[in-house]
Amino acid sequence: MSNSGGTGGNYKPWLTIQDVPSRGRTARPTGWKTGRLHHLLSDIETAAFYLLDWDDHVLDIREQYPLDREKTRQIAAEMGVAHPADVRTKVDIVMTTDFLVDIHASQGKKTLALAVKMSVDLDDARTVEKLEIERRYWQAQETEWGIVTEQDMNKDRVANIRWVHEMHSIEGLEVPHPEYWQDRCRALLGSIDRCGGMMVKQFMRWLESSQGFASGEGLTVIRHLIATKVLAIDMDRPFDNMALLSQAISVQGRQDARRRA
């Protein structure tokens, strides 16, 4: 089990995917905010992570954040409920909050504690007891706490972020010369306006036939430019490569885009 602590890239979650059995699939995406691997123990935690990492107001994401065991024991005793314990050893465990998030707010930096649960789990009395321990803990710390369920998430937005997420950096992809991807980004951005009447799929073929793009490179560049927010799509709807390019994709800042690419 990890020793938790730190912030940003130095943070170490209390629980990692090696520590506990999980419902659904675990994941270890590299965070845009932190530059480190995040240990996510379920599909819903992964979905919440993608939404947080995409949000420009989010500054730092700390998953599986440990709570002071003496304080949670005291809260459980005051509530008259059993403190969570290891099933095998019966020893009280260290409780964790799914995400502790720093955000940029109008009044400055603000910290939010988030419990991420499937809505069906909120019908379970024991789950509700543990969440109440967590709520009271953060209330005592004067930290805002809330519950997030799948009903609070747009599935299409999650899918779109997941689609572009790993392409935020394409520096690790093999290239024939150092400026290769920068050249590809500039070529694609310089072509969007005059090709707006094409379908996205046609535009990909045109890049390959007339601009020297290898198969699949156009989509790689589009994913990268969406991830870095140079290009914009409607994140709350499925991306349609049969739509007109002018309707599906827009450039958010041409000069800045070319510099960042």
N, C-alpha and C positions, 0 to 999 in steps of 0.2 A: 504494500500500500504506500502511496506517495506521501511525502511530506509537503503539505500545501503551503503556498506563500508566494509573495511577489506580485507583480503586475505585468501587463503587456506580455512581451516575449519571454520574460523570466518567471511567469506564473506557473506553478505546478498544481494540477488538480488533486484533490484528496483521493478521488477514485479514478482509475483508468479502466480502459476496456478489458484489461487483463484481470482486474480485481473482482468483478461481479458478473454473474449471469444477467443477461438483459432480455427484455421483450423486444422482438424484432431484430433489426440489423444494427450493429454498432458501426461507427464511422470515425475516421480521423482526418478530417479536412484541414488544410493549412489556412489559418485565418488571415484575411486581408489586414485586419486591424493590428494583429499581434505578430504575424510572421511565424507562428508556431503551430504545431499540431494540436488540435482540440479533441478531447476524448468525449465522444457523445455516445450515450448508452442505449438509445432507442431511436426509432424513426422520427418520432415527434420531437425529440431533442434536436436531432439533425435539422429538421425543418425549421425549428425556432432559431437555431444557430444561423442558418442561411439568411433568414429575415433580418436578424440582428447585424450580421456582417455587412449586409447590403446597405443598411440605413446609415446615411451620412452623419446623423446626430450621435451615433454610437461611437464611443472612443475606445472602450476596452471591454472585453468579454472574458469573464472567469467562470468556467463551468465546474460543477461538483465542488462548490465552495463549502468548506467545513464550518460548522457551528461549534461554539464552545460547549463541551459536553457537560460541564458543571452547571452552566446556565440552562441548558435544555433539560437536564435532570430536575432542576429546581422548578421549571415551568411545568413539567409533567407531574411532579408531586403536587403542585398547586391546583392543577386540573383534576387530580385524582385518577390519572390514567398511567398505564405502563409506558416506560421509556422504551423506544426501539432497542432491541438487543439482538445479538448474534444468535441465530437459531440453534447452532451447535453448542457454543460455549455458554450461552445465556448472559454473556457480558454485554453491558450497554455499549452500543456502537456510537461513533461520532456521526451525528446527523449532518446532512449536506443540503444546500440549496442548489437547484439545478443551474441557475445562472445569476451571477452578480455582475451588473452591467453599469459602466460609467457612461453617461450621456452628456452631450452639450445642450444645456437649456438656456433660456433667456437670462436667468439669474446666475449663470455660470455652470460649473460641473455638478452633476447630480448623480447619485448612485441609486439603482433600482435592484431589488432582489426579486427573482422570478421563479415560481414553481411551474414546471411544464408537465401537464398531465392530460391523458385522454379523458374526455368528458365522462365516459362510463365509469372511470375509476372514482369519480366524485360521489358515486352512489354507495361506496364502501365506507362503512362507519370508521374502521381503523385508519384508512387513508385520510379521512377528514380529521381524525384526532391528531395525526402526525402533522398535517398541514396547519392545524391550529397552534401546535407547539412552535412551528416555524414562523407563523404570523406573529405570535406574541414575542418571539425572540427578536425579530426585526423591528417590531414596534418599540421594544425597549432600547434598541440601538438608534432609534429615530431615523430609520431607513424605510423608504416606501417599499411595500411588498405586494405582489399580486400573483394571481393564478392565470396561466395561459393554457388554453386547450386548442384542439384542432379546429374548433369552431371559430377561433379568432384568426385563423390563418387562411389566406387565399391560396388554394392548391396550385393554381396556374402560376402565381408569383413565385412560390417555392420552386416549382419545376423549372421556371425560366432562370432563376438565380443558380440553381444546381447545374443547369446546362452551361452557363457561362463561367461558373466560379473557378474551375481549375485553369481557365485560360486568362486569368487576371495577369499572370506573367507567362510569357511564351519564350523567355530567354533560354530556358533549358532545352528547347526543341532543337534538333540537329539542323544546321543550316550551312550552306556552301560558303558564305562570307559573313563577317560581323554585322553588317548593316542590312542583312537580308530582310528581316521582318519589318524594320523601319521602312524600307523601300516598298514592301507589300502594303503596309498600312497607308502610306502616302498615295500609292497607285489606286487603291480602293476608294479612299476618301475623295480623290480627284475625279473619280468616275461616277460617283453616286448621282450628282445633279443631272448629268446628261443621259443617264440610263434609268431615270425614274419611271419611265413607261414600261420597263421590263418587269416581269415577275422576278421575285428573288431567285428562284431556281434558274431562270434564264440568265440573270446577271452572273451567277456563279459559273455557268458554262461560258459566258462571254469573257470573263476574266481569264479562264483557262485557254480559250481559243485565240484571244487577241492581246492579252497582257502578260502572257508567260507564266500564269499561275499553275502550279501542279494541282492534280486532283485533290479536292478537299481543302486546299489552302484558303480559298475565299471564305469558307465558313469558319475556319480557324481564326482568321483575321476579324471577321464580324463578331464572333464570340469574344475575342480579346477586347475589341473596341467598345462593345456593350459593357463588358466587365469593368473596364476603366472609365466608363460613362462618357466616352467620346461620342459614341452612337447611342441613340435611345430607341427603344421599342416600347409597346404597351406591355408592361410587365405583368399585368393582371389578366392577360388573355394568352392562349396558346400561340406560339410563334408559327406563322403560316408561310412556308416558302413558296406557296402558289399565289400569294398576294402581290400586288404591285409594289415595287421597291419604294416608290414615293409615299405609299400609304403605310408600309410596314416598318420603315426605318427612317430616322431623321438624325442629322448631325447637330450636336449640341453646342459646339464651339470650334469652328473650322481652324482658326490659327492655333488655338490651344491644343486642338486635336493633333495637328501635325507635329507640334513640338513634343507632345507626350508620346506619340507613336514611335 
